[in-house]
């Protein structure tokens, strides 16, 4: 359950929205405060300015340093000046440029100026006034300078790595960035004069240890004395010229700005890429699947390199190539392969030369498997999974190690699983494997609750569950859960006039309703049923549900079986039986007329009855992350056939496709989803309206209320309508037999936060014998379009999202949307939820 907010708020709704907004904002602010505790060390840092940068934006450079400006958002901690960090920040800016191939970059010492002075560019310090640079030794023309072991630099985008080591004098950037000993100036630092703010000439020390310029207590007297040269204003006393050059004390400014000045220089290109491969021949007879010959490995390594001759050098890309080489060798059964790289600077040519050294080691095969950490779990359960993935004598593969680790974790018996080659097998052709596990608590009780807030529907419910993952000392899972609550519908309101009987110039309306919500049941599953790779399960549930128009009760029994066909492909099968009944407060209504559907004969939709069905599902999942994917593909399809016996007969098909593409890795993610579905009646029978399709809400078409893309019908309804008509008994929301849904999102991660721009399109149709035609040829004018923006905040349980959607047009009448203070409503909605929309 999640709260999702739409439409015109009543006073109670406004209170709920305000409360949720305050709680969310306070949680984000608290998390931010705990992440970066602020210790008052000096004046407040109000702004950080960057000058001289052309290749990178101010934000990219500022994100590379430790110092941080105070946020303009209320309740955020203030950031205070810490002069001890400035020298490190200077080195980090230089390293940032060097990572992208700017080896001639010059970073001037970071300047500290009063914040009001920073507003005027002509009063800021200029590179000519502060000539000190980071002491990075660069060789003279014609001297090749190797950068040793560049691959040791970490690649985390949140933590900028140090620059590679410079070999000529053995001094690294980290060494050259250390603060000078007490009493000695920083290398290359000078003392320069900075224009004052109308208070006379002052001496400003440069470098990371620069202090706040002293201030005189009487600014007017100082200004007059400076103009007179010798006389102190108001006293007539003659001053020694030497005294005027001495800095005198004045109050420190309470807000300062930091100015970072860079001279980027030339970006180096890759002149040459060289690969040296060392092999050790020999492989066990009968296992000649991978050739260990030198030429094969050299070609394999060369194919992994993306940073080619002529391209701009980028250290992250070079490290990615080195990691790709390592992975390729592991997949080629070289478990002990060693890869190192060398980056040689050619300053005269503005280029670099790359050398990769590969020691392939022996061709390896799996040996024995040892398991440690088991206390209550039977070792045979673990070894059964091990033997499915890893057999002694099979070629070593890194993917096999990863798949085995995931399979053991999916048993849900361990809180940690580690699978590694044994160190005792190092440099040997037979690799033993060590599996280390940490058992978790098998029994678990959870208690929680939820709130759902919509324009047309509100729910409040409590939830509890009990689960045992290792029942009776066997790999058997048993769970019991129950959800109980209440649902409210205030009715639909619209300011627009339609041609239905109960509509006036003030709008159309339908009466609200409310009722209980209950969902309780037991689930039983047997992983590895009879030693096979099949998970069998059974469940029994009883549900009391509420829709916008009616309540229903539904007992249900279901048998399922699923199998993971490979790492990405899964299949499931099931059969079930459900009985649909009205709740005690609803009139008994076996069926009702759909009216005249597009010229077809009047039909009926059966409300009560027995449903029996068969179901099949297939999924293909290559997403990198389930909760917040950034790359990959997910495709699934569900088939359901009813009619063996009972009161309903139909075929239901629902395919779903999702694609995630990193346009700019870690900076710009494109997500696309397309889902559709159809319910095809058999022999004049169809599905119960509970199974019909409805769209709207935070996970389908944002900007409209929950399930508002639907159809209303009833006994006296001439034709199914998107607008309820109580006078003609056309007020039962049934949904449609066909739907189309498309979503497009552009996601921009910003550390723990993120922003999203999206566009949604949805279409629902209610048809009788023309289901397939309505499914195959929807009219573009029938789609409801919405656009909007959203915010994301990462949490361990998934991103918290806040989306604002606006309906571009309304092909079917809908409630006008969120009320704007001082005016009418807007065609918009607000959605607050946990997890991405798709």
PyMOL commands that set and color helices and strands:
alter all, ss='L'
color gray80, all
select helices_A, chain A and resi 11-35+58-62+83-99+115-118+121-123+127-129+150-152+173-176+219-228+241-245+294-304+315-331+379-389+398-409+423-425+471-473+529-531+689-691+771-776+780-782
alter helices_A, ss='H'
color red, helices_A
select strands_A, chain A and resi 4-6+44-51+106-107+111-114+144-148+165-166+191-194+202-205+255-263+269-278+338-346+351-359+365-372+414-421+430-439+443-453+458-468+477-489+513-526+535-546+551-564+569-582+591-595+603-606+609-621+632-642+650-664+668-681+712-713+732-733+738-750+753-765+784-793+800-807+828-834
alter strands_A, ss='S'
color yellow, strands_A
deselect
rebuild
show_as cartoon
